[in-house]
Amino acid sequence: MRTRYTLINMVVNVGGQLMNQVLLFISRMVFIHYLSAAYLGVNGLFTDVLGILNFAELGIGTAMIYSLYEPAAKNDEHRLAQLMNLYRLLYRIVAVVVLLVGLALMPFLGFFIKDSSGIEHLRLIYLMYVANSVCSYLLSYKNSIYLAYQKAYVRNLWAQLCDAVKTLLQIVLIVLTGNFILYLAVQFVMQFIPNIIVSVKVDKEFPYLKECRELPEKEKFHGILRNIGAMSFHKLGTIIVRNTDSLLMSSFVGLLSVGIYSNYKLILSGIDNLLNKFSNAFAGSLGNLGAIEDETRVYSIYRELDLIFFVIYAYWTAGAFALFNAFITLCFGAEYCFSTATVAVLVTEFYVSGQRRVNMLFREAKGLFWYDRYKPLFESAINLAASLLLVKKFGVAGILGGTIISTVTTCLWMEPYILMRYGIREDWQGKLKDYFVRYAERAAVVAVLAAVSYGWVSFCPAKNIGWFLLDGVLYTLLFGAVMVVLYRNTPEFDRLKGRVTAVLKRRKE
């Protein structure tokens, strides 16, 4: 059953994300054509500012969803209802806090923007971003019940459809009016629709949620608060590391750099969001796995997913280094390109962050939030210190380099250590050593692939879409050959091949 739900979630998540990513990219091209680069910078800046405000969420969602896995596996309706009531209460408190803090920050907008000339109605735009963030907490908690039952595809299907409609409407409005306010208004309205639809479906499918108004018992409540407390540190670290780059660029380099960076970030975030949808397809099943299976089984699945995510992130990292600027030039113009050195830092940060994904998936499935609760504080401090130290000399590359330094000095070793030590446990020292050996070998493979691919693209640059596609095909063939030669004889590859064969056989039957 876990495999079936994982496949359904994967098809809905990845298929919908692919469709929306294409529309989002078209929207960005239209945005650049009809609006100034300054508006592009404002969009990226305020998105990150609201990401910082969302620290008020404190990781409540992750901690609450983990709490739902066990009662969902046992079909304990009373406990599920209690937990959902607590979830609703906490998210309403978060909405109020985000609103108040967002309003309090409004007088200081000028501090975050080095040059705001050419931007009309800046305060109104900011208020629309705040309202969008606040309203996102009102009904979204109900999505978690489907995730606990491994049926996240129910919510995701509606979310993907509404995202597609939203993007199409925004494209039409920009072309017809060139009005950024209307662009944001559509975004504000459309976010309600999937949450309303899911809320109605949850009320019909799980009527006991409305019948019970109790909160969890004191002992369970304290356990949840303990996890939320631990997750608040992780949330803080994520926000400082992921949502301060645009602020630093706007303050030290300029708003135009934020606009240029947002194009690269759009593509990398698009890929990352696609992979996030892919990984989220496993979330409910891994939560169920962690609740009822032994650690030997958990580790076996871990190794398989670790190989899958390495191959995926390796493919995009080496390919992006070789072809990124050619793609930006073809789509937006050479004036929107960063230097090769900056691109190298960008894709390195993408790869290093991507290799954390499987460890984080299993950390959440096993509920290991408490053991590394202080890690994000060190990560955040190192990130800010390194970025501020490097930005004056290296600009954008220095800011992103600070992120890499903080990740390597904290997350790279701490997250697998926590997972092996407290999640896998059996022979954890040997498994941790194997992990670091694999990590080093794989990083070397990606570096060589990136260098070779960049070399031939530089020798034969992609000056038009035809050459770009040819370079992409040649790179894909090279990458596929290298992966098959290096990993076809590994136990993980054999198990994955067996799973695929079994699924295909069942479909034929």
Phi, psi and omega in degrees: 000321179300317180297318181298311181295323178298316180295318178297313179300321182294315180299313181294312183297306186290316180299313179295320180294322177299312179300313183289330180290322176298314179296320180296322179292319176299319178300320179295319179296318178294319179303311181295324183288321188258343178237161183283162178297336179296320178295326176298319178294319178298318179301313179293321182293309183291330175299318179287325177299316179291331174298323178291318178300329181290002171302334179301339179292333172060018183075019181301317183302312182296315181295319181291318180297319176301320180294336182278339186301310185294310178296331176292319179296329179264358182056043179273090188295320183297315180292323176300316180297319178299315181295320179294325176296318178295318179302313180300315181299312182296320181290330176291323175297318179300317181301317179295317181296316180298319179298312183295315180292320178300316178293323180294331181279346187302321179295346185256016182301322181298334180291328184273346185242117182291322181214108182254015180296140179089359179255112179269150175055045184299319182291321177296318178300316180297317180298325178293322176295319179297313180299321179299318181290316181299313184291339181294343182268352191288319182236353188295338182299333182292341178298333189293333182295325177289323178296320180297327178267014178065026182241040181299339181299335180299310179287318185297326179299312179293321180298317181294319179296316180293324176298320179296315178297317179302313182295319178297316178298320180295321178299313181299316182294321179294316180296318185279325187240333185063026185256115182290329179297315178296323176304314180287327180298318177299317179299320181294314183290316188291338181291338181287326192300307181298324179293323178293315180299313181295322179300316179296317180295320179297317180299324180283319186279330181233068185298336181295340179294328180276336184282331181261129179244012183278157171259163180300157177300160186304318182295314179294322180299316179295323177297320178293316179298325177298316178293322178295320177300317178294318182292335179297325176294317179296320179297317179299314179299316180299317182295314181294320182285319188265337188245008178256350182301312181295324178297315180295319178297315181296321184282323187253334184250318179133157183295329180298322179296327178295320178297316179295314179299325183295333176292315176296318181295325177302315183289311180294321177293325177298315177296316182294321178294322177298316178289331176293319176297320178298313182290325179296336177297336180270345192302308182297319180293322178291325175297318176294320178300312181294334182280331189234349184257159178281167187288334176297316177295319179298316181294322178299314178294322178303314181296322179295313180292326178299319178292316181301311184288329174298311182300316182295310182291326177297317180301310183289326182293306181296320180293320179295320179299319183286324193241359187302305184294328176296319180293315179299319180297315181295324186269320188241337183115151183297334181292348179261014182263143169271169175291162179300322180297318179294320177298321179299318178293319179303308185287331176295316178297322178298315182292313182299319179292321181296326181288351176276344194301315183294319178300320181289323177301313182285330175299315180290322179295327181265355179070036185268051185279331191282326193291329180243035186296333181270349180304316181298332179294315177294319179300314182295315181298316179295319181299310182294316181297313181294319180296315180294326180289324186267339188296323183294328181267323187246358177064228182302318180300325179293320179296313180291327177297326176297324177295317179297314181300315181294323180291316182293323184278349181231291189295321188304322182256329185289316184296313176294328178298313181297317181296313182291319185289317187247346181257317181267312172069307183294122181049045187292329179296315180295320180291325177292318177298316177301321180299313182292325176296313178300318182299313181296316180297317182292321178299321178295319178299315180295318180298316179295315179300317180296316181295315180296315181296317179296324180299313182284330176293323177293323179290325181228077187296149180275095183271349177213174186296328179296312179295323179298314180295322178297316177300320179296318179294315180298318178297317181298318178296316178298313182298314180300318180296317181296317181296317181296315181297318187279328192236003183291338182261010180278151178301324181297318180296318179297318180293320178295319178297321178295321179296314180298317179299319180295319179296315179297322180294318179296324180293324178292325180287000000 
